[in-house]
Amino acid sequence: MEYFDLINKRYSCREYTDEKIKKEELNKILEASNLAPTAVNFQPQKILVIENPETLKELKEGTKYTFNSKTILCVIHDTNVSWHRYRDQRDFGSFDSAIVTTYIVLAATNLNIGSCIVCSMDDKKVREILNISDNYVIDSLITLGYPKNEGKINSRKNLDEIVEYR
C-alpha cells in the first residue's frame, strides 16, 4: 500500500470480530515494530503480547478499553536502558515507545488489521496483572483484531491551525 493511502486509512478500531489474528500477521507487525528508531538506538522498549483468554479478562480490571480484542500488546520501556537527556535527565523512553507504537498500528493497518492505542488505564493494576517490574514504564496498550465494521476517519484540524512558520 502506498504510504499516504496507508496513513489515511488508519483509524482507531473499537469493534473487532471474534477471529484471532493470524500468527504470521502478528509476527509481521512485531517485526515492523523492531524497525522503529529510538533515541541513540538504545531500544529500551519491550512489547508484551497478551492473548491468553484469562489474562485478557483480567486486563478489563485495569482498563475498560479492551474492546474484546483477542490480542493486546502492552508497550513498555526500561528506564535503566532508555536515553536520558544530559542537561535535565529527561527520559525519552516514552518518546521511543510512541514511535514503536506508530510502527505497530501502521503495520497492522497495512495488513487490514484494526488497532486502537489505549493510554487510559490503571497503571498499578495493569502492572500487577502483567507482572511488570518497577524499572519499566507502561506507555500504552494496543488492541488488535479484524475490524467488525468499516472504520470512520475522524475529522482533522486544518494545517493552518497546527503549523506555524517562523
C-alpha positions in Angstrom: 0.0 0.0 0.0 1.3 3.5 -0.8 2.3 5.4 2.3 -0.2 8.3 2.1 -3.0 5.8 1.4 -1.9 3.8 4.5 -1.9 6.8 6.9 -5.2 8.0 5.5 -6.7 4.5 6.1 -5.6 4.1 9.7 -8.2 4.8 12.4 -8.9 3.7 16.0 -10.9 0.5 15.7 -13.2 -0.2 18.7 -15.1 -3.2 17.4 -13.5 -6.5 16.4 -14.7 -9.8 15.0 -14.2 -12.9 17.3 -11.5 -14.2 15.0 -8.0 -14.1 16.5 -5.3 -12.6 14.2 -3.0 -15.0 12.4 0.4 -15.7 14.0 2.2 -14.8 10.7 0.4 -11.4 10.7 1.2 -10.7 14.3 4.9 -11.6 13.6 5.0 -9.1 10.7 3.6 -6.4 13.0 6.2 -7.2 15.7 9.0 -7.3 13.1 7.9 -3.8 11.9 7.9 -2.5 15.5 11.5 -3.7 15.8 12.5 -1.4 12.9 11.3 1.8 14.7 14.1 4.2 15.5 14.9 5.1 19.1 17.0 7.7 20.8 20.7 6.9 20.4 19.5 3.4 19.2 19.2 2.3 22.9 16.0 0.3 22.1 14.5 0.4 25.6 11.1 -0.9 24.5 9.6 -4.2 25.2 6.3 -5.5 23.8 4.2 -7.8 25.8 1.8 -9.9 23.7 -1.4 -10.8 25.6 -3.5 -13.5 24.0 -4.3 -15.7 27.0 -8.1 -15.5 27.5 -7.7 -15.4 31.3 -5.2 -12.5 31.2 -7.3 -10.6 28.6 -10.3 -11.0 31.0 -8.1 -9.8 33.9 -6.9 -6.8 31.9 -10.5 -5.5 31.9 -9.9 -4.7 35.6 -7.0 -2.4 34.5 -8.8 -0.7 31.6 -12.4 -0.6 30.3 -11.0 -0.1 26.8 -10.1 -3.7 25.6 -12.9 -3.8 23.0 -13.0 -7.6 23.4 -9.8 -7.8 21.4 -8.2 -11.3 21.3 -4.7 -9.8 21.0 -3.5 -6.8 23.1 0.1 -5.5 23.0 1.5 -3.7 26.0 4.3 -1.3 25.0 6.7 -0.6 27.9 10.2 0.8 28.2 13.0 0.2 30.6 14.1 3.4 32.4 17.5 1.8 33.0 18.1 1.5 29.3 16.3 4.5 27.7 18.3 7.6 26.8 18.1 10.5 29.3 19.0 13.9 28.1 22.2 15.2 29.7 21.2 18.7 30.7 18.0 17.7 32.6 17.9 13.9 32.7 14.6 13.8 30.9 13.7 10.2 30.0 13.0 9.7 26.3 11.8 6.2 26.6 8.1 7.1 26.2 9.0 9.0 23.1 10.7 5.9 21.7 7.7 3.8 22.7 5.4 6.2 20.8 7.4 5.7 17.6 7.3 1.9 18.2 3.5 2.2 18.7 3.1 4.1 15.5 5.0 1.5 13.5 2.7 -1.2 15.1 -0.6 0.5 14.2 0.6 1.3 10.6 1.8 -2.2 10.0 -1.5 -3.6 11.3 -3.4 -1.2 9.0 -1.3 -2.4 6.1 -2.4 -5.9 6.9 -6.1 -4.9 7.2 -6.0 -5.4 10.9 -7.7 -2.9 13.2 -5.9 -1.3 16.1 -6.6 1.1 18.9 -4.0 2.8 21.1 -5.1 2.8 24.8 -3.5 5.0 27.4 -6.5 5.2 29.8 -5.7 2.6 32.4 -4.9 1.9 36.0 -1.2 1.6 35.7 -0.8 -0.1 39.1 -3.4 -2.8 38.2 -2.0 -3.4 34.7 1.5 -3.7 36.2 0.2 -6.2 38.7 -1.8 -8.3 36.1 1.1 -8.4 33.7 3.8 -8.7 36.3 5.8 -5.7 35.1 8.8 -4.7 37.2 9.2 -1.2 38.6 12.0 -0.2 36.2 9.5 -0.3 33.3 7.1 2.5 32.4 3.8 1.3 30.8 3.4 3.5 27.8 0.4 2.1 26.0 -1.9 -0.9 25.3 -2.7 -1.6 21.7 -5.8 -3.6 20.9 -5.6 -5.6 17.6 -8.1 -7.6 15.6 -10.1 -7.8 12.4 -12.5 -4.9 12.2 -16.1 -5.7 12.7 -17.3 -2.7 10.6 -15.9 -0.2 8.2 -13.9 2.4 10.1 -14.6 6.1 10.2 -11.8 8.5 10.0 -12.2 11.4 12.4 -12.0 15.0 11.1 -8.7 16.7 11.4 -7.8 20.3 12.0 -6.7 22.4 9.1 -2.9 22.7 8.7 -3.0 26.5 9.4 -4.4 25.6 12.9 -1.4 23.3 13.8 1.5 24.6 11.7 3.4 27.9 12.3 6.2 29.1 10.1 8.8 31.2 12.0 
